[in-house]
Amino acid sequence: MTAAATEDLSEDRFLGYVAEVCSAAPSLTPMGASILLAVHFGICHDSRTFARLFEISHALVLREVTTLAEERNLVTILDRNPRTQRTSFALTGVAQVLLARTIPLLETE
């Protein structure tokens, strides 16, 4: 996604994407869907930045990232700072397929 396209992404539109992703994958939490979408749209790629931007406790974000990685195979952990626990992650192929199925439907509306 380009920087210009990310700038055009309003909060309401982002929340619409979250709702649609949760609808397509009912076992995902809204935070989990938000993490996937934040990576997809290039908003952030690590837990600290996500926690700061979305004003959520870093511990809660870490818990969700761990669930997305270990239980759902939707993100891959790339790096974890042992002191701060900042965790960098990327989407897996499974997550990319989920988002590819969901986002084009919304963009045609």
C-alpha positions in Angstrom: 0.0 0.0 0.0 1.3 3.4 -0.9 1.8 6.2 1.7 -0.8 8.3 -0.1 -3.3 5.4 0.1 -2.6 5.0 3.8 -3.1 8.7 4.4 -6.6 8.4 2.8 -7.5 5.7 5.3 -9.9 7.2 7.7 -10.6 5.8 11.1 -14.2 4.9 10.1 -12.9 3.0 7.0 -10.2 1.2 9.1 -12.9 0.2 11.6 -15.0 -1.0 8.6 -12.1 -3.2 7.5 -11.8 -4.5 11.1 -15.4 -5.5 11.2 -15.2 -7.2 7.8 -12.1 -9.2 8.7 -13.7 -10.3 12.0 -16.8 -11.3 10.0 -14.7 -13.3 7.6 -12.7 -14.9 10.4 -15.0 -15.0 13.5 -12.4 -16.4 15.8 -10.3 -13.2 15.4 -10.6 -10.5 17.9 -11.0 -6.9 16.8 -7.5 -6.2 18.1 -6.1 -9.2 16.1 -7.8 -7.9 13.0 -6.4 -4.4 13.7 -2.9 -5.8 14.0 -3.2 -7.6 10.7 -4.6 -4.5 9.0 -2.0 -2.2 10.5 0.7 -4.4 8.9 -1.1 -4.7 5.6 -1.6 -0.9 5.3 2.0 -0.2 6.4 0.8 1.6 9.6 3.2 -0.3 11.8 5.2 -3.5 12.0 5.9 -3.8 15.7 4.1 -4.2 19.0 5.3 -1.0 20.7 4.3 1.2 17.8 0.9 -0.5 17.5 0.3 0.0 21.3 1.3 3.7 21.1 -0.8 4.5 18.0 -3.9 2.6 19.1 -3.4 3.6 22.8 -3.5 0.1 24.0 -1.3 -1.5 26.7 1.8 -3.0 25.2 1.3 -6.2 27.3 -2.2 -6.7 25.7 -0.7 -6.2 22.2 2.1 -8.7 23.0 -0.5 -11.2 24.1 -2.5 -10.8 20.9 0.6 -10.9 18.7 1.7 -14.2 20.4 -1.8 -15.6 19.8 -1.7 -14.6 16.1 1.7 -16.2 15.7 1.5 -19.3 17.8 -2.2 -20.3 17.6 -3.5 -18.8 14.4 -0.4 -18.7 12.1 -1.4 -15.2 10.9 1.9 -13.4 11.8 5.5 -14.4 11.9 7.7 -13.0 14.7 10.7 -11.4 13.1 12.5 -10.0 16.1 11.9 -9.5 19.9 14.0 -7.0 21.9 14.7 -8.9 25.2 14.8 -5.7 27.3 11.7 -3.8 26.0 9.9 -6.8 24.5 9.2 -4.8 21.3 8.2 -7.4 18.8 8.5 -7.0 15.1 6.2 -9.2 13.0 5.0 -9.8 9.4 1.9 -11.3 7.9 2.0 -15.0 6.9 0.6 -16.3 3.7 -2.5 -17.3 5.6 -3.1 -13.7 6.7 -2.4 -12.3 3.2 -5.0 -14.7 1.7 -7.6 -13.7 4.4 -7.0 -10.0 3.7 -6.9 -10.4 0.0 -10.3 -12.1 0.2 -11.8 -9.4 2.5 -10.3 -6.0 1.4 -11.2 -6.1 -2.3 -14.9 -6.6 -1.4 -14.8 -3.4 0.7 -13.0 -1.4 -1.9 -15.6 -2.0 -4.6 -18.4 -0.8 -2.4 
